[in-house]
Amino acid sequence: MTSAATTPQAAPASDGPTGTERARNYLTDHPIIVLSVVFVLFYLVTAALDPSLFTVRGLRSILLLACPLALFAAGQTLAFLTGGIDLSVAMIANFAAYVVATQSGAGTATALALGLAVGVGAGLLNGIGVGVFRVHPLIMTIGMSSVLLGVVSVGQASGGFLSGSAVVPRLLQQLGGGTLIGPIPLNAVVWAGISVFLIWMLARSGLGRNIYAVGDNAIACRLSGIKVWQVLIVTYALVGILAAIAGMIISGTSGSVGPSQSNSLLLPSIAAAVIGGTSILGGSGGYGGTIVGALVLTVLNRLMLTLGAGQAVQQMVYGIIVLALAWAYVAVSRQRSD
């Protein structure tokens, strides 16, 4: 009598992610949704304490202040995506603004070209140091910031090319403080154009794909034939251009220049990129989130001013935000990779 063959039972199918896990993963991959909600909440809370934000003038003031911060943060976003950072953006901005103001007598076009040349030159040097000589971005950009500060100081004190009369060109004053229509300042037009270009470049161009690839795994990029050093040079040159534009807009808003005029925006620019979901480890993120991050920080700054918090408290808050979110993003990334 033959025994019947035992039919093996199929292993139970593993449970997929729960609805909560899927929602959490989706929000992690799309931080701009959470940020938009945070921005609206912050705006409503601040407007409740300062009703002027419900007016056209109040909304214009937020956009006016958010523009230079967002341009600085755009540079940090590009640097972050390659796994780097740029701590020289504030000094590049100050130097470019000085050059434009002191050379304005040669004509607005010439002065603006020289200001952009400062950004390109400083960015190229940063890129060469990081990409060719393998200097750590933190060290390279801190060194560049010190060098530029010295150049500005010597250029003023020694009767050099920065010692002349500093007059901010009329065009920059209009861009920095003028209004296009309603609550939209003119500098927001510049910001919008740059934003469209950066979002398109990162999503659609070969350079954008290479920036993500280098930040994700530079060694694999080298083995696959990508010239990593060229990607880094171009990236840091773009960071320098963005910093120079931001510096010129700031000088147009204030109507003056100074060796430390943009320094207070350095840490917030890093915070805006981190808040926007760009990984400090490279390879993930984008400028869309950074835009909302800059708006959130601008409203947060207005809230702290409304509550009477000083500059020191604001810098402390920015530092806490950077540390907390950097830890959170790393923790989430490790959890999802396990």
Secondary structure by P-SEA (a helix, b strand, c coil): ccccccccccccccccccaaaaaaaaaaacaaaaaaaaaaaaaaaaaaaccccccaaaaaaaaaaaaaaaaaaaaaaaaaaacccccaaaaaaaaaaaaaaaaccccaaaaaaaaaaaaaaaaaaaaaaaccccccaaaaaaaaaaaaaaaaaaaaaacccccccccccaaaaaaacccccccccaaaaaaaaaaaaaaaaacccaaaaaaaaaaacaaaaaaaccaaaaaaaaaaaaaaaaaaaaaaaaaaaaccccccccccaaaaaaaaaaaaccccccccccaaaaaaaaaaaaaaaaaaaaacccaaaaaaaaaaaaaaaaaaaaaaaaaaac
